[in-house]
Amino acid sequence: MGRCSASLVALVFVMFLCSTTTVLAETHVVGDSKGWGFSVSYDSWATGKAFAAGDTLVFKYQPGAHNAVAVSASEYRSCKVRRAADAAATATGSATLNLKKGVNYFICGVPGHCAAGMKLRAVAN
């Protein structure tokens, strides 16, 4: 009976250790209090932030003026979206997008906005 109890205690301890190493996803408001617009350098904003796969980015912007679109590397570089629907401003005033492992690219798809600096590259571990 003593061996069984010791094994059970060891098993519970291992399960406890495994459960405490689980990392919870974080939520990041892009641009912090300034939000998603023309007044922030998003490269500077992202510098020093530790992003992880599963984290959420919240883009807050003026309703009807902007949008936030997850794009490919080529779309990010060219500041052009493939789908016409991605070029329309949205009335919601916010977008919530999840990070995948690796490099993630986001732009404002409204014509001219990405070229004016509304683009974000986030690397998630």
ChimeraX attribute file (.defattr): number of C-alpha atoms within 10 A of each C-alpha:
attribute: neighborCount
match mode: 1-to-1
recipient: residues
	/A:1	6
	/A:2	7
	/A:3	8
	/A:4	9
	/A:5	10
	/A:6	11
	/A:7	12
	/A:8	12
	/A:9	12
	/A:10	12
	/A:11	12
	/A:12	12
	/A:13	12
	/A:14	11
	/A:15	11
	/A:16	11
	/A:17	11
	/A:18	10
	/A:19	10
	/A:20	8
	/A:21	8
	/A:22	8
	/A:23	8
	/A:24	9
	/A:25	14
	/A:26	13
	/A:27	15
	/A:28	15
	/A:29	15
	/A:30	21
	/A:31	20
	/A:32	13
	/A:33	8
	/A:34	13
	/A:35	17
	/A:36	29
	/A:37	24
	/A:38	14
	/A:39	12
	/A:40	16
	/A:41	15
	/A:42	19
	/A:43	13
	/A:44	11
	/A:45	13
	/A:46	16
	/A:47	9
	/A:48	7
	/A:49	12
	/A:50	12
	/A:51	22
	/A:52	20
	/A:53	17
	/A:54	17
	/A:55	19
	/A:56	19
	/A:57	18
	/A:58	20
	/A:59	23
	/A:60	23
	/A:61	22
	/A:62	16
	/A:63	13
	/A:64	12
	/A:65	16
	/A:66	27
	/A:67	29
	/A:68	28
	/A:69	21
	/A:70	20
	/A:71	21
	/A:72	17
	/A:73	14
	/A:74	11
	/A:75	16
	/A:76	23
	/A:77	14
	/A:78	11
	/A:79	23
	/A:80	22
	/A:81	21
	/A:82	11
	/A:83	9
	/A:84	10
	/A:85	10
	/A:86	20
	/A:87	19
	/A:88	17
	/A:89	19
	/A:90	18
	/A:91	13
	/A:92	14
	/A:93	17
	/A:94	17
	/A:95	15
	/A:96	14
	/A:97	16
	/A:98	15
	/A:99	21
	/A:100	17
	/A:101	14
	/A:102	12
	/A:103	14
	/A:104	19
	/A:105	19
	/A:106	22
	/A:107	28
	/A:108	32
	/A:109	30
	/A:110	24
	/A:111	16
	/A:112	13
	/A:113	18
	/A:114	21
	/A:115	17
	/A:116	13
	/A:117	18
	/A:118	25
	/A:119	26
	/A:120	23
	/A:121	15
	/A:122	22
	/A:123	18
	/A:124	17
	/A:125	13
